[in-house]
């Protein structure tokens, strides 16, 4: 999930270049992500990438709400932001985040970071 359409497109391009079988669903903010997760109970993403700074509901608040949902209890949730301060990281850890990823400045660096995340498990569906 990311509120910047350009970042969303770049993220999807990076995933598709890694593996075209990966399905990426995008939300513009935390509220939209929660609505997507709640409206389709068959959708159980393997990964959820949450941008920390978004309008309406930030990534940390969204993380807390997602962790209350049974369908997302097995999702690998990654906080994704340009900067991650210690307070955000600690609050995210307490709320059940699996990992942190800073937004890289190049598409190549993003692909490398995503490959590393995806190599942890062989999962194919996600919301970003």
N, CA, C and O atoms as a Tinker XYZ file with bonds, in Angstrom:
   512  protein
     1  N      0.838000   -1.156000    0.000000    73     2
     2  CA     0.000000    0.000000    0.000000    64     1     3
     3  C      0.890000    1.227000    0.000000    63     2     4     5
     4  O      1.848000    1.321000    0.767000    81     3
     5  N      0.559000    2.159000   -0.867000    73     3     6
     6  CA     1.332000    3.388000   -0.994000    64     5     7
     7  C      0.412000    4.438000   -1.585000    63     6     8     9
     8  O     -0.388000    4.135000   -2.470000    81     7
     9  N      0.515000    5.667000   -1.107000    73     7    10
    10  CA    -0.373000    6.719000   -1.591000    64     9    11
    11  C      0.152000    7.408000   -2.850000    63    10    12    13
    12  O     -0.538000    8.265000   -3.401000    81    11
    13  N      1.336000    7.064000   -3.315000    73    11    14
    14  CA     1.922000    7.674000   -4.502000    64    13    15
    15  C      1.747000    6.735000   -5.703000    63    14    16    17
    16  O      2.325000    5.648000   -5.724000    81    15
    17  N      0.948000    7.149000   -6.713000    73    15    18
    18  CA     0.720000    6.277000   -7.877000    64    17    19
    19  C      2.001000    5.882000   -8.612000    63    18    20    21
    20  O      2.104000    4.763000   -9.115000    81    19
    21  N      2.978000    6.789000   -8.678000    73    19    22
    22  CA     4.244000    6.448000   -9.334000    64    21    23
    23  C      4.971000    5.353000   -8.566000    63    22    24    25
    24  O      5.506000    4.423000   -9.171000    81    23
    25  N      4.995000    5.453000   -7.237000    73    23    26
    26  CA     5.628000    4.415000   -6.418000    64    25    27
    27  C      4.906000    3.083000   -6.562000    63    26    28    29
    28  O      5.541000    2.029000   -6.582000    81    27
    29  N      3.573000    3.127000   -6.664000    73    27    30
    30  CA     2.797000    1.909000   -6.862000    64    29    31
    31  C      3.185000    1.231000   -8.173000    63    30    32    33
    32  O      3.382000    0.017000   -8.221000    81    31
    33  N      3.292000    2.024000   -9.229000    73    31    34
    34  CA     3.627000    1.481000  -10.546000    64    33    35
    35  C      5.038000    0.892000  -10.554000    63    34    36    37
    36  O      5.257000   -0.188000  -11.103000    81    35
    37  N      5.978000    1.587000   -9.958000    73    35    38
    38  CA     7.360000    1.101000   -9.897000    64    37    39
    39  C      7.439000   -0.195000   -9.087000    63    38    40    41
    40  O      8.149000   -1.127000   -9.465000    81    39
    41  N      6.710000   -0.247000   -7.977000    73    39    42
    42  CA     6.686000   -1.442000   -7.137000    64    41    43
    43  C      6.164000   -2.636000   -7.940000    63    42    44    45
    44  O      6.754000   -3.716000   -7.912000    81    43
    45  N      5.053000   -2.433000   -8.653000    73    43    46
    46  CA     4.467000   -3.504000   -9.455000    64    45    47
    47  C      5.412000   -3.923000  -10.583000    63    46    48    49
    48  O      5.558000   -5.115000  -10.856000    81    47
    49  N      6.056000   -2.953000  -11.241000    73    47    50
    50  CA     7.021000   -3.274000  -12.299000    64    49    51
    51  C      8.160000   -4.123000  -11.749000    63    50    52    53
    52  O      8.590000   -5.084000  -12.389000    81    51
    53  N      8.646000   -3.770000  -10.569000    73    51    54
    54  CA     9.733000   -4.539000   -9.963000    64    53    55
    55  C      9.288000   -5.962000   -9.680000    63    54    56    57
    56  O     10.023000   -6.906000   -9.968000    81    55
    57  N      8.103000   -6.132000   -9.126000    73    55    58
    58  CA     7.600000   -7.484000   -8.840000    64    57    59
    59  C      7.437000   -8.294000  -10.119000    63    58    60    61
    60  O      7.831000   -9.459000  -10.175000    81    59
    61  N      6.856000   -7.680000  -11.146000    73    59    62
    62  CA     6.629000   -8.388000  -12.405000    64    61    63
    63  C      7.934000   -8.793000  -13.075000    63    62    64    65
    64  O      8.001000   -9.835000  -13.727000    81    63
    65  N      8.968000   -7.978000  -12.919000    73    63    66
    66  CA    10.256000   -8.329000  -13.517000    64    65    67
    67  C     10.930000   -9.480000  -12.759000    63    66    68    69
    68  O     11.748000  -10.205000  -13.324000    81    67
    69  N     10.585000   -9.639000  -11.492000    73    67    70
    70  CA    11.110000  -10.749000  -10.695000    64    69    71
    71  C     10.398000  -12.043000  -11.057000    63    70    72    73
    72  O     11.027000  -13.081000  -11.260000    81    71
    73  N      9.059000  -11.960000  -11.133000    73    71    74
    74  CA     8.251000  -13.146000  -11.445000    64    73    75
    75  C      6.886000  -12.677000  -11.927000    63    74    76    77
    76  O      6.128000  -12.077000  -11.164000    81    75
    77  N      6.572000  -12.946000  -13.180000    73    75    78
    78  CA     5.304000  -12.467000  -13.753000    64    77    79
    79  C      4.082000  -13.157000  -13.148000    63    78    80    81
    80  O      2.953000  -12.723000  -13.376000    81    79
    81  N      4.295000  -14.222000  -12.383000    73    79    82
    82  CA     3.171000  -14.912000  -11.738000    64    81    83
    83  C      2.717000  -14.214000  -10.456000    63    82    84    85
    84  O      1.652000  -14.524000   -9.922000    81    83
    85  N      3.515000  -13.284000   -9.970000    73    83    86
    86  CA     3.157000  -12.568000   -8.740000    64    85    87
    87  C      1.988000  -11.634000   -9.029000    63    86    88    89
    88  O      2.006000  -10.880000  -10.002000    81    87
    89  N      0.983000  -11.691000   -8.181000    73    87    90
    90  CA    -0.178000  -10.812000   -8.293000    64    89    91
    91  C     -0.059000   -9.723000   -7.242000    63    90    92    93
    92  O      0.130000  -10.005000   -6.059000    81    91
    93  N     -0.171000   -8.485000   -7.680000    73    91    94
    94  CA    -0.044000   -7.356000   -6.763000    64    93    95
    95  C     -1.330000   -6.543000   -6.779000    63    94    96    97
    96  O     -1.765000   -6.075000   -7.831000    81    95
    97  N     -1.927000   -6.379000   -5.626000    73    95    98
    98  CA    -3.108000   -5.549000   -5.458000    64    97    99
    99  C     -2.678000   -4.305000   -4.704000    63    98   100   101
   100  O     -1.954000   -4.396000   -3.713000    81    99
   101  N     -3.119000   -3.141000   -5.169000    73    99   102
   102  CA    -2.651000   -1.877000   -4.611000    64   101   103
   103  C     -3.780000   -1.167000   -3.877000    63   102   104   105
   104  O     -4.940000   -1.222000   -4.286000    81   103
   105  N     -3.420000   -0.502000   -2.789000    73   103   106
   106  CA    -4.351000    0.362000   -2.055000    64   105   107
   107  C     -3.662000    1.711000   -1.878000    63   106   108   109
   108  O     -2.443000    1.777000   -1.721000    81   107
   109  N     -4.443000    2.778000   -1.903000    73   107   110
   110  CA    -3.897000    4.136000   -1.811000    64   109   111
   111  C     -3.652000    4.605000   -0.388000    63   110   112   113
   112  O     -2.914000    5.567000   -0.174000    81   111
   113  N     -4.254000    3.949000    0.578000    73   111   114
   114  CA    -4.055000    4.305000    1.983000    64   113   115
   115  C     -4.526000    3.161000    2.858000    63   114   116   117
   116  O     -5.040000    2.159000    2.362000    81   115
   117  N     -4.350000    3.313000    4.159000    73   115   118
   118  CA    -4.699000    2.251000    5.095000    64   117   119
   119  C     -6.169000    1.883000    5.096000    63   118   120   121
   120  O     -6.512000    0.705000    5.197000    81   119
   121  N     -7.040000    2.872000    4.985000    73   119   122
   122  CA    -8.478000    2.575000    4.982000    64   121   123
   123  C     -8.871000    1.763000    3.756000    63   122   124   125
   124  O     -9.652000    0.818000    3.857000    81   123
   125  N     -8.331000    2.129000    2.601000    73   123   126
   126  CA    -8.638000    1.379000    1.385000    64   125   127
   127  C     -8.112000   -0.052000    1.476000    63   126   128   129
   128  O     -8.778000   -0.984000    1.025000    81   127
   129  N     -6.933000   -0.232000    2.049000    73   127   130
   130  CA    -6.378000   -1.580000    2.219000    64   129   131
   131  C     -7.280000   -2.432000    3.105000    63   130   132   133
   132  O     -7.562000   -3.587000    2.787000    81   131
   133  N     -7.728000   -1.858000    4.214000    73   131   134
   134  CA    -8.621000   -2.593000    5.112000    64   133   135
   135  C     -9.926000   -2.951000    4.412000    63   134   136   137
   136  O    -10.435000   -4.060000    4.575000    81   135
   137  N    -10.470000   -2.016000    3.632000    73   135   138
   138  CA   -11.707000   -2.294000    2.893000    64   137   139
   139  C    -11.505000   -3.443000    1.921000    63   138   140   141
   140  O    -12.365000   -4.317000    1.809000    81   139
   141  N    -10.375000   -3.456000    1.213000    73   139   142
   142  CA   -10.101000   -4.545000    0.265000    64   141   143
   143  C     -9.977000   -5.884000    0.988000    63   142   144   145
   144  O    -10.499000   -6.897000    0.521000    81   143
   145  N     -9.297000   -5.886000    2.111000    73   143   146
   146  CA    -9.125000   -7.127000    2.867000    64   145   147
   147  C    -10.446000   -7.619000    3.446000    63   146   148   149
   148  O    -10.686000   -8.825000    3.491000    81   147
   149  N    -11.296000   -6.717000    3.885000    73   147   150
   150  CA   -12.565000   -7.103000    4.493000    64   149   151
   151  C    -13.629000   -7.465000    3.461000    63   150   152   153
   152  O    -14.509000   -8.279000    3.746000    81   151
   153  N    -13.564000   -6.873000    2.267000    73   151   154
   154  CA   -14.621000   -7.100000    1.282000    64   153   155
   155  C    -14.471000   -8.422000    0.543000    63   154   156   157
   156  O    -15.458000   -8.942000    0.022000    81   155
   157  N    -13.288000   -8.969000    0.486000    73   155   158
   158  CA   -13.047000  -10.228000   -0.210000    64   157   159
   159  C    -12.366000  -11.202000    0.745000    63   158   160   161
   160  O    -11.140000  -11.224000    0.857000    81   159
   161  N    -13.171000  -12.004000    1.427000    73   159   162
   162  CA   -12.616000  -12.906000    2.434000    64   161   163
   163  C    -11.790000  -14.040000    1.822000    63   162   164   165
   164  O    -11.048000  -14.713000    2.538000    81   163
   165  N    -11.907000  -14.261000    0.508000    73   163   166
   166  CA   -11.088000  -15.287000   -0.134000    64   165   167
   167  C     -9.673000  -14.768000   -0.431000    63   166   168   169
   168  O     -8.763000  -15.554000   -0.694000    81   167
   169  N     -9.495000  -13.452000   -0.387000    73   167   170
   170  CA    -8.186000  -12.847000   -0.639000    64   169   171
   171  C     -7.359000  -12.922000    0.632000    63   170   172   173
   172  O     -7.660000  -12.257000    1.623000    81   171
   173  N     -6.319000  -13.734000    0.596000    73   171   174
   174  CA    -5.428000  -13.897000    1.741000    64   173   175
   175  C     -3.996000  -13.660000    1.265000    63   174   176   177
   176  O     -3.314000  -14.599000    0.853000    81   175
   177  N     -3.546000  -12.420000    1.321000    73   175   178
   178  CA    -2.227000  -12.095000    0.781000    64   177   179
   179  C     -1.097000  -12.748000    1.562000    63   178   180   181
   180  O     -1.141000  -12.854000    2.787000    81   179
   181  N     -0.101000  -13.174000    0.832000    73   179   182
   182  CA     1.092000  -13.734000    1.454000    64   181   183
   183  C      1.951000  -12.617000    2.039000    63   182   184   185
   184  O      2.544000  -12.771000    3.106000    81   183
   185  N      2.010000  -11.491000    1.328000    73   183   186
   186  CA     2.778000  -10.324000    1.755000    64   185   187
   187  C      1.889000   -9.094000    1.745000    63   186   188   189
   188  O      1.017000   -8.943000    0.889000    81   187
   189  N      2.125000   -8.226000    2.705000    73   187   190
   190  CA     1.486000   -6.914000    2.724000    64   189   191
   191  C      2.594000   -5.902000    2.997000    63   190   192   193
   192  O      3.236000   -5.942000    4.047000    81   191
   193  N      2.810000   -5.005000    2.055000    73   191   194
   194  CA     3.797000   -3.938000    2.209000    64   193   195
   195  C      3.049000   -2.668000    2.568000    63   194   196   197
   196  O      2.191000   -2.218000    1.808000    81   195
   197  N      3.364000   -2.085000    3.717000    73   195   198
   198  CA     2.671000   -0.895000    4.203000    64   197   199
   199  C      3.606000    0.304000    4.230000    63   198   200   201
   200  O      4.634000    0.287000    4.906000    81   199
   201  N      3.242000    1.341000    3.491000    73   199   202
   202  CA     3.974000    2.596000    3.578000    64   201   203
   203  C      3.642000    3.216000    4.932000    63   202   204   205
   204  O      2.484000    3.207000    5.349000    81   203
   205  N      4.626000    3.741000    5.606000    73   203   206
   206  CA     4.409000    4.317000    6.935000    64   205   207
   207  C      3.588000    5.600000    6.866000    63   206   208   209
   208  O      2.645000    5.778000    7.637000    81   207
   209  N      3.944000    6.493000    5.944000    73   207   210
   210  CA     3.312000    7.811000    5.880000    64   209   211
   211  C      2.278000    7.883000    4.764000    63   210   212   213
   212  O      2.619000    7.956000    3.583000    81   211
   213  N      0.999000    7.862000    5.164000    73   211   214
   214  CA    -0.098000    7.953000    4.203000    64   213   215
   215  C     -1.230000    8.781000    4.784000    63   214   216   217
   216  O     -1.343000    8.931000    6.001000    81   215
   217  N     -2.066000    9.317000    3.907000    73   215   218
   218  CA    -3.227000   10.063000    4.397000    64   217   219
   219  C     -4.287000    9.114000    4.980000    63   218   220   221
   220  O     -4.233000    7.903000    4.764000    81   219
   221  N     -5.215000    9.659000    5.695000    73   219   222
   222  CA    -6.371000    8.982000    6.306000    64   221   223
   223  C     -5.990000    7.970000    7.379000    63   222   224   225
   224  O     -6.527000    8.035000    8.485000    81   223
   225  N     -5.084000    7.038000    7.095000    73   223   226
   226  CA    -4.628000    6.072000    8.091000    64   225   227
   227  C     -3.198000    5.679000    7.748000    63   226   228   229
   228  O     -2.933000    5.172000    6.658000    81   227
   229  N     -2.284000    5.912000    8.672000    73   227   230
   230  CA    -0.882000    5.589000    8.387000    64   229   231
   231  C     -0.635000    4.084000    8.457000    63   230   232   233
   232  O     -1.502000    3.315000    8.872000    81   231
   233  N      0.556000    3.684000    8.045000    73   231   234
   234  CA     0.893000    2.270000    7.983000    64   233   235
   235  C      0.874000    1.552000    9.314000    63   234   236   237
   236  O      0.482000    0.387000    9.384000    81   235
   237  N      1.295000    2.233000   10.378000    73   235   238
   238  CA     1.322000    1.600000   11.701000    64   237   239
   239  C     -0.100000    1.330000   12.189000    63   238   240   241
   240  O     -0.384000    0.254000   12.716000    81   239
   241  N     -0.984000    2.297000   12.016000    73   239   242
   242  CA    -2.382000    2.095000   12.419000    64   241   243
   243  C     -3.036000    0.996000   11.581000    63   242   244   245
   244  O     -3.804000    0.185000   12.098000    81   243
   245  N     -2.728000    0.978000   10.298000    73   243   246
   246  CA    -3.263000   -0.066000    9.420000    64   245   247
   247  C     -2.749000   -1.437000    9.858000    63   246   248   249
   248  O     -3.513000   -2.401000    9.899000    81   247
   249  N     -1.469000   -1.527000   10.183000    73   247   250
   250  CA    -0.878000   -2.766000   10.678000    64   249   251
   251  C     -1.647000   -3.293000   11.882000    63   250   252   253
   252  O     -1.970000   -4.479000   11.954000    81   251
   253  N     -1.935000   -2.407000   12.822000    73   251   254
   254  CA    -2.668000   -2.810000   14.035000    64   253   255
   255  C     -4.045000   -3.374000   13.690000    63   254   256   257
   256  O     -4.481000   -4.360000   14.283000    81   255
   257  N     -4.727000   -2.749000   12.733000    73   255   258
   258  CA    -6.055000   -3.218000   12.334000    64   257   259
   259  C     -5.969000   -4.548000   11.567000    63   258   260   261
   260  O     -6.794000   -5.438000   11.772000    81   259
   261  N     -4.985000   -4.675000   10.700000    73   259   262
   262  CA    -4.817000   -5.913000    9.938000    64   261   263
   263  C     -4.539000   -7.084000   10.871000    63   262   264   265
   264  O     -5.070000   -8.176000   10.665000    81   263
   265  N     -3.726000   -6.877000   11.881000    73   263   266
   266  CA    -3.381000   -7.949000   12.814000    64   265   267
   267  C     -4.595000   -8.440000   13.601000    63   266   268   269
   268  O     -4.558000   -9.538000   14.156000    81   267
   269  N     -5.658000   -7.660000   13.659000    73   267   270
   270  CA    -6.892000   -8.090000   14.325000    64   269   271
   271  C     -7.735000   -8.986000   13.424000    63   270   272   273
   272  O     -8.668000   -9.640000   13.890000    81   271
   273  N     -7.405000   -9.016000   12.139000    73   271   274
   274  CA    -8.193000   -9.774000   11.162000    64   273   275
   275  C     -7.648000  -11.193000   11.024000    63   274   276   277
   276  O     -6.448000  -11.386000   10.831000    81   275
   277  N     -8.515000  -12.162000   11.122000    73   275   278
   278  CA    -8.098000  -13.559000   11.031000    64   277   279
   279  C     -7.482000  -13.884000    9.671000    63   278   280   281
   280  O     -6.500000  -14.622000    9.601000    81   279
   281  N     -8.043000  -13.344000    8.598000    73   279   282
   282  CA    -7.562000  -13.707000    7.267000    64   281   283
   283  C     -6.134000  -13.256000    7.005000    63   282   284   285
   284  O     -5.473000  -13.807000    6.125000    81   283
   285  N     -5.648000  -12.284000    7.733000    73   283   286
   286  CA    -4.291000  -11.791000    7.508000    64   285   287
   287  C     -3.295000  -12.295000    8.549000    63   286   288   289
   288  O     -2.159000  -11.824000    8.598000    81   287
   289  N     -3.710000  -13.245000    9.377000    73   287   290
   290  CA    -2.821000  -13.674000   10.458000    64   289   291
   291  C     -1.570000  -14.392000    9.950000    63   290   292   293
   292  O     -0.572000  -14.478000   10.665000    81   291
   293  N     -1.619000  -14.902000    8.733000    73   291   294
   294  CA    -0.451000  -15.594000    8.188000    64   293   295
   295  C      0.285000  -14.760000    7.145000    63   294   296   297
   296  O      1.223000  -15.248000    6.514000    81   295
   297  N     -0.125000  -13.518000    6.959000    73   295   298
   298  CA     0.540000  -12.643000    5.995000    64   297   299
   299  C      1.859000  -12.121000    6.566000    63   298   300   301
   300  O      1.959000  -11.807000    7.752000    81   299
   301  N      2.842000  -12.037000    5.717000    73   299   302
   302  CA     4.119000  -11.426000    6.085000    64   301   303
   303  C      3.961000   -9.921000    5.832000    63   302   304   305
   304  O      3.879000   -9.486000    4.684000    81   303
   305  N      3.920000   -9.139000    6.901000    73   303   306
   306  CA     3.712000   -7.698000    6.764000    64   305   307
   307  C      5.051000   -6.989000    6.891000    63   306   308   309
   308  O      5.802000   -7.195000    7.845000    81   307
   309  N      5.327000   -6.147000    5.900000    73   307   310
   310  CA     6.591000   -5.417000    5.825000    64   309   311
   311  C      6.283000   -3.921000    5.811000    63   310   312   313
   312  O      5.501000   -3.452000    4.984000    81   311
   313  N      6.894000   -3.182000    6.721000    73   311   314
   314  CA     6.778000   -1.725000    6.711000    64   313   315
   315  C      7.744000   -1.213000    5.657000    63   314   316   317
   316  O      8.907000   -1.615000    5.613000    81   315
   317  N      7.248000   -0.316000    4.807000    73   315   318
   318  CA     7.974000    0.139000    3.632000    64   317   319
   319  C      7.922000    1.655000    3.600000    63   318   320   321
   320  O      6.846000    2.235000    3.455000    81   319
   321  N      9.076000    2.307000    3.735000    73   319   322
   322  CA     9.066000    3.765000    3.815000    64   321   323
   323  C     10.414000    4.342000    3.400000    63   322   324   325
   324  O     11.414000    3.629000    3.330000    81   323
   325  N     10.425000    5.645000    3.126000    73   323   326
   326  CA    11.684000    6.303000    2.781000    64   325   327
   327  C     12.600000    6.371000    3.991000    63   326   328   329
   328  O     13.818000    6.248000    3.854000    81   327
   329  N     12.035000    6.562000    5.160000    73   327   330
   330  CA    12.815000    6.559000    6.399000    64   329   331
   331  C     12.018000    5.844000    7.475000    63   330   332   333
   332  O     10.788000    5.907000    7.499000    81   331
   333  N     12.713000    5.180000    8.344000    73   331   334
   334  CA    12.075000    4.496000    9.464000    64   333   335
   335  C     12.763000    4.933000   10.740000    63   334   336   337
   336  O     13.927000    4.610000   10.973000    81   335
   337  N     12.037000    5.670000   11.564000    73   335   338
   338  CA    12.662000    6.081000   12.824000    64   337   339
   339  C     12.447000    5.003000   13.884000    63   338   340   341
   340  O     11.596000    4.126000   13.738000    81   339
   341  N     13.232000    5.089000   14.942000    73   339   342
   342  CA    13.204000    4.068000   15.988000    64   341   343
   343  C     11.833000    3.900000   16.620000    63   342   344   345
   344  O     11.435000    2.778000   16.932000    81   343
   345  N     11.099000    4.994000   16.815000    73   343   346
   346  CA     9.778000    4.927000   17.439000    64   345   347
   347  C      8.811000    4.127000   16.563000    63   346   348   349
   348  O      8.075000    3.273000   17.056000    81   347
   349  N      8.822000    4.414000   15.262000    73   347   350
   350  CA     7.955000    3.694000   14.324000    64   349   351
   351  C      8.336000    2.218000   14.273000    63   350   352   353
   352  O      7.466000    1.348000   14.248000    81   351
   353  N      9.621000    1.942000   14.258000    73   351   354
   354  CA    10.069000    0.550000   14.205000    64   353   355
   355  C      9.648000   -0.214000   15.460000    63   354   356   357
   356  O      9.193000   -1.353000   15.362000    81   355
   357  N      9.792000    0.389000   16.617000    73   355   358
   358  CA     9.415000   -0.268000   17.862000    64   357   359
   359  C      7.903000   -0.504000   17.930000    63   358   360   361
   360  O      7.457000   -1.590000   18.300000    81   359
   361  N      7.123000    0.513000   17.574000    73   359   362
   362  CA     5.662000    0.368000   17.584000    64   361   363
   363  C      5.219000   -0.697000   16.584000    63   362   364   365
   364  O      4.295000   -1.462000   16.861000    81   363
   365  N      5.866000   -0.750000   15.440000    73   363   366
   366  CA     5.546000   -1.761000   14.428000    64   365   367
   367  C      5.887000   -3.158000   14.914000    63   366   368   369
   368  O      5.108000   -4.091000   14.718000    81   367
   369  N      7.042000   -3.311000   15.546000    73   367   370
   370  CA     7.435000   -4.618000   16.097000    64   369   371
   371  C      6.416000   -5.100000   17.120000    63   370   372   373
   372  O      6.021000   -6.265000   17.110000    81   371
   373  N      5.994000   -4.202000   18.001000    73   371   374
   374  CA     5.010000   -4.561000   19.022000    64   373   375
   375  C      3.664000   -4.930000   18.404000    63   374   376   377
   376  O      2.878000   -5.660000   19.007000    81   375
   377  N      3.406000   -4.429000   17.211000    73   375   378
   378  CA     2.134000   -4.696000   16.537000    64   377   379
   379  C      2.206000   -5.875000   15.579000    63   378   380   381
   380  O      1.212000   -6.200000   14.929000    81   379
   381  N      3.355000   -6.516000   15.480000    73   379   382
   382  CA     3.449000   -7.749000   14.720000    64   381   383
   383  C      4.025000   -7.657000   13.321000    63   382   384   385
   384  O      3.804000   -8.560000   12.514000    81   383
   385  N      4.757000   -6.598000   13.004000    73   383   386
   386  CA     5.380000   -6.513000   11.688000    64   385   387
   387  C      6.480000   -7.569000   11.576000    63   386   388   389
   388  O      7.150000   -7.878000   12.561000    81   387
   389  N      6.660000   -8.112000   10.394000    73   387   390
   390  CA     7.689000   -9.142000   10.191000    64   389   391
   391  C      9.032000   -8.552000    9.791000    63   390   392   393
   392  O     10.080000   -9.104000   10.128000    81   391
   393  N      9.007000   -7.410000    9.059000    73   391   394
   394  CA    10.264000   -6.861000    8.572000    64   393   395
   395  C     10.080000   -5.388000    8.213000    63   394   396   397
   396  O      8.964000   -4.870000    8.193000    81   395
   397  N     11.202000   -4.730000    7.930000    73   395   398
   398  CA    11.237000   -3.325000    7.527000    64   397   399
   399  C     12.028000   -3.221000    6.235000    63   398   400   401
   400  O     13.022000   -3.921000    6.041000    81   399
   401  N     11.575000   -2.339000    5.354000    73   399   402
   402  CA    12.269000   -2.143000    4.094000    64   401   403
   403  C     12.238000   -0.663000    3.746000    63   402   404   405
   404  O     11.165000   -0.070000    3.635000    81   403
   405  N     13.415000   -0.065000    3.574000    73   403   406
   406  CA    13.440000    1.335000    3.152000    64   405   407
   407  C     13.293000    1.390000    1.638000    63   406   408   409
   408  O     13.799000    0.532000    0.914000    81   407
   409  N     12.579000    2.432000    1.172000    73   407   410
   410  CA    12.377000    2.601000   -0.263000    64   409   411
   411  C     13.712000    2.957000   -0.914000    63   410   412   413
   412  O     14.325000    3.969000   -0.571000    81   411
   413  N     14.155000    2.136000   -1.842000    73   411   414
   414  CA    15.410000    2.450000   -2.528000    64   413   415
   415  C     15.200000    3.535000   -3.587000    63   414   416   417
   416  O     14.073000    3.835000   -3.980000    81   415
   417  N     16.301000    4.104000   -4.031000    73   415   418
   418  CA    16.216000    5.205000   -4.993000    64   417   419
   419  C     16.227000    4.738000   -6.444000    63   418   420   421
   420  O     15.984000    5.539000   -7.347000    81   419
   421  N     16.504000    3.451000   -6.686000    73   419   422
   422  CA    16.529000    2.961000   -8.060000    64   421   423
   423  C     15.670000    1.701000   -8.195000    63   422   424   425
   424  O     15.423000    0.993000   -7.219000    81   423
   425  N     15.228000    1.441000   -9.410000    73   423   426
   426  CA    14.439000    0.244000   -9.689000    64   425   427
   427  C     15.267000   -1.016000   -9.444000    63   426   428   429
   428  O     14.750000   -2.008000   -8.929000    81   427
   429  N     16.523000   -0.984000   -9.802000    73   427   430
   430  CA    17.404000   -2.134000   -9.585000    64   429   431
   431  C     17.529000   -2.456000   -8.100000    63   430   432   433
   432  O     17.470000   -3.620000   -7.705000    81   431
   433  N     17.702000   -1.432000   -7.286000    73   431   434
   434  CA    17.812000   -1.648000   -5.838000    64   433   435
   435  C     16.496000   -2.175000   -5.269000    63   434   436   437
   436  O     16.502000   -3.022000   -4.375000    81   435
   437  N     15.368000   -1.678000   -5.782000    73   435   438
   438  CA    14.066000   -2.172000   -5.332000    64   437   439
   439  C     13.912000   -3.645000   -5.677000    63   438   440   441
   440  O     13.461000   -4.431000   -4.843000    81   439
   441  N     14.282000   -4.029000   -6.894000    73   439   442
   442  CA    14.202000   -5.438000   -7.292000    64   441   443
   443  C     15.063000   -6.309000   -6.377000    63   442   444   445
   444  O     14.641000   -7.389000   -5.963000    81   443
   445  N     16.259000   -5.841000   -6.068000    73   443   446
   446  CA    17.140000   -6.603000   -5.178000    64   445   447
   447  C     16.515000   -6.795000   -3.802000    63   446   448   449
   448  O     16.550000   -7.893000   -3.247000    81   447
   449  N     15.940000   -5.723000   -3.253000    73   447   450
   450  CA    15.310000   -5.819000   -1.929000    64   449   451
   451  C     14.088000   -6.731000   -1.969000    63   450   452   453
   452  O     13.869000   -7.518000   -1.048000    81   451
   453  N     13.299000   -6.630000   -3.023000    73   451   454
   454  CA    12.117000   -7.486000   -3.133000    64   453   455
   455  C     12.507000   -8.946000   -3.318000    63   454   456   457
   456  O     11.877000   -9.832000   -2.740000    81   455
   457  N     13.529000   -9.204000   -4.108000    73   455   458
   458  CA    14.012000  -10.591000   -4.260000    64   457   459
   459  C     14.386000  -11.173000   -2.902000    63   458   460   461
   460  O     14.074000  -12.325000   -2.600000    81   459
   461  N     15.051000  -10.372000   -2.098000    73   459   462
   462  CA    15.446000  -10.831000   -0.761000    64   461   463
   463  C     14.207000  -11.142000    0.077000    63   462   464   465
   464  O     14.150000  -12.182000    0.733000    81   463
   465  N     13.217000  -10.250000    0.060000    73   463   466
   466  CA    11.979000  -10.491000    0.817000    64   465   467
   467  C     11.287000  -11.758000    0.324000    63   466   468   469
   468  O     10.886000  -12.601000    1.127000    81   467
   469  N     11.149000  -11.892000   -0.978000    73   467   470
   470  CA    10.423000  -13.020000   -1.547000    64   469   471
   471  C     11.173000  -14.341000   -1.374000    63   470   472   473
   472  O     10.555000  -15.405000   -1.348000    81   471
   473  N     12.482000  -14.280000   -1.258000    73   471   474
   474  CA    13.250000  -15.524000   -1.106000    64   473   475
   475  C     13.081000  -16.117000    0.292000    63   474   476   477
   476  O     13.415000  -17.281000    0.516000    81   475
   477  N     12.573000  -15.334000    1.221000    73   475   478
   478  CA    12.362000  -15.848000    2.575000    64   477   479
   479  C     11.324000  -16.966000    2.553000    63   478   480   481
   480  O     11.414000  -17.920000    3.326000    81   479
   481  N     10.347000  -16.844000    1.671000    73   479   482
   482  CA     9.341000  -17.892000    1.464000    64   481   483
   483  C      8.962000  -17.862000   -0.008000    63   482   484   485
   484  O      9.286000  -16.903000   -0.709000    81   483
   485  N      8.304000  -18.860000   -0.470000    73   483   486
   486  CA     7.889000  -18.909000   -1.872000    64   485   487
   487  C      6.423000  -18.547000   -1.951000    63   486   488   489
   488  O      5.581000  -19.411000   -2.196000    81   487
   489  N      6.112000  -17.300000   -1.750000    73   487   490
   490  CA     4.728000  -16.830000   -1.743000    64   489   491
   491  C      4.461000  -16.044000   -3.014000    63   490   492   493
   492  O      5.390000  -15.490000   -3.601000    81   491
   493  N      3.212000  -15.986000   -3.447000    73   491   494
   494  CA     2.911000  -15.387000   -4.735000    64   493   495
   495  C      1.853000  -14.291000   -4.731000    63   494   496   497
   496  O      1.726000  -13.599000   -5.742000    81   495
   497  N      1.102000  -14.091000   -3.690000    73   495   498
   498  CA     0.046000  -13.076000   -3.687000    64   497   499
   499  C      0.354000  -12.021000   -2.644000    63   498   500   501
   500  O      0.923000  -12.323000   -1.595000    81   499
   501  N     -0.020000  -10.790000   -2.929000    73   499   502
   502  CA     0.238000   -9.752000   -1.946000    64   501   503
   503  C     -0.517000   -8.473000   -2.227000    63   502   504   505
   504  O     -1.086000   -8.288000   -3.303000    81   503
   505  N     -0.512000   -7.613000   -1.261000    73   503   506
   506  CA    -1.109000   -6.296000   -1.404000    64   505   507
   507  C     -0.024000   -5.292000   -1.085000    63   506   508   509
   508  O      0.651000   -5.422000   -0.063000    81   507
   509  N      0.159000   -4.302000   -1.926000    73   507   510
   510  CA     1.236000   -3.353000   -1.728000    64   509   511
   511  C      0.783000   -1.928000   -1.898000    63   510   512
   512  O      1.585000   -1.004000   -1.761000    81   511
